[in-house]
Each structure stands twice: as structure tokens, then as C-alpha cells.
Amino acid sequence: MTRQFIAAAAQMGPIAADEPRSSAVARMIDMMREAHARGATLVVFPELALTTFFPRWYIEDEAELAKWFETEMPSTETQPLFAEAAHLGIGFYLGYGELTPEGRFFNTSILVGDTGEIIGKYRKIHLPGHSENEEWRPFQHLEKRYFEKGDIGFPVYDAFGGKVGMCLCNDRRWPETWRVLGLKGAELVVLGYNTPLHYPPAPEHDHLQYFHNELSAQAGAYQNGLWAISVAKAGREENCDLIGGSIIVAPTGEILAKTATVGDEVITATIDLDRCAEIRRNVFDFALHRQPEEYAEIVRKTN
């Protein structure tokens, strides 16, 4: 039985601060239809895909902060996306800010099946940035202020004929993210990101942003024998430039598709989950070659 399907990365251009969720959803529906027309059965959207990247601003009023978060999913504004997915018979990944009934704030993503039902959820673990107002910056990166660290680990879900894991943005830079998902059997990892072109603490790295984006996904895919779909919110958003460079990566680490713009753009590739075995039965045969007793420092030290 074949385990092949076509997947799409649906990169989004900038979302203005005053752009309603209905506009972002309409844009995603247009790209979902384009992906479906190309034969895709899964479409991956970015991190915080419903709003502008609000952690770039220092917000003291919790009521003002809360307006950037979703209290239910699907919501009235997002229900059309779920309905269209069910109509087309296409699944999707979506990143958004989650405000729980208990008043907790998370940077969250969900995986939705082709019937429009939520299959699984992930809450971002590697929160970048800082917690206090740093006025020297041209823009803030206050994820550590606005979000709690994810509390559900790195779950892997049975979906799309295989095992699918999720992560978000900065998670992709950490090899532990990919390794834990790989150890749990993930054959496909889907993720979204909002990555500024300029990094204020180390501007000498600005020219490396696209390179590091690709390096992280390619290494994670190759070293764990899995597919990766990494999708940007891109372009000049509220005077902050976000990189594009959305990619679909094979288990060999090869990039099979890549966006060419920093706007709304759909790319597709054929995902063959059986290709994971090319890596997992050879160079990175975990059962044969891993030496976990030598890796204790990974969990013993944080510096």
C-alpha cells in the first residue's frame, strides 16, 4: 500500500495590525483551493497565521494583549477555513495564539484532518526573545513575556497515512526538537515561523537568516529520517521585514520545493513516507547505532 500524497506549503505575506482575521482566513482559503487544485491533501500555514506578529510590541494591558489570541478553535472567524477544508477533503496545519479558559497564553498550532476535525495540538516550547521592554531595539521580540512554555511536550499523531509531529519557529533551530519527534516515530514534521530578517542582538548574522532557516530544517530531516514542511509568514509587516524561504525537505535533507517571493505563495511536493526508511535503515539506524548512555549531558545541563 502506497503512502504517497501531495503536500503544500502555503506561505503568507504580511498581515497588517488592523487586518481582520476574516481577511487572513480568506487568503488562506484561496491558497487552500490552489493547493487542492494541484492535488494536495495537506496544506501547511505559518505560525500566528491569523494576526500580525504582535510580540514585536511592548503591551502592558492584558485586555489589549488578549485581543491577539483565540479563545476557541474553530472560532466564528476561522470556521470558514475548517468548512472549506471539509468541503475540499484537505487537511491543514495552523498556528495561532491560544488563550485557554484558565487564562493561560500559548503559541499554539493544530493539525486538522480532511474532514475538518482537529487531530492534534502543539504548544511552542522553545520561546525566543526576552521578557522586559528593551527600548534600544528597533522592534521587540517579547514571546517570553506573552507566552507560557508549552506544556504538552512534542506529541506525534497518526495522520495522513503516517505519523506527524509539529513544532513552531524557534523550535526548528534546536536539534532536540527533531530528535524527540524522530524517537517518537514522526515521519513528517510540519511547522510555521515568523523570522525577522534583522536580529538586533547580533546584526552580523542578518545575512545568514535564510541559510540558518534552511540548515535547521535540512539537518533535522536528514538526521532523523523524516520529511519537513517549514512555512513562513513573510514580507514587510508593520515596518519589520520577515524572511520567506518556505521549504519542503525530503528525509535525505534535500529541498524539493522552495518559495520564490515574500508574499502569499503555494508550493507543493509529493511526500512518500516510505522514503524515511532510506535513512532509518542505513546511516541513522537508531536501534543499531545510537548510544543514549553517552548523552546524559543533554538533560543534565542547560548552559
Secondary structure, DSSP 4 states (H G I P E B T S, - for coil): ---EEEEEEEEB----TT--HHHHHHHHHHHHHHHHHTTEEEEE--TTTTS--GGGS----HHHHHTTSBSSSS-TTTHHHHHHHHHHT-EEEEEEEEE-TTS-EEEEEEEE-TTS-EEEEEE--S--S-SS--TTSSS---HHHH-PPPSS---EEEETTEEEEEEEGGGGG-HHHHHHHHHTT-SEEEEEE--BS--TT-GGGGGGHHHHHHHHHHHHHHHHT-EEEEEEB-EEETTEEE----EEE-TTS-EEEE--SSSSEEEEEEEEGGGHHHHHTTTT-HHHH--GGG-THHHH---
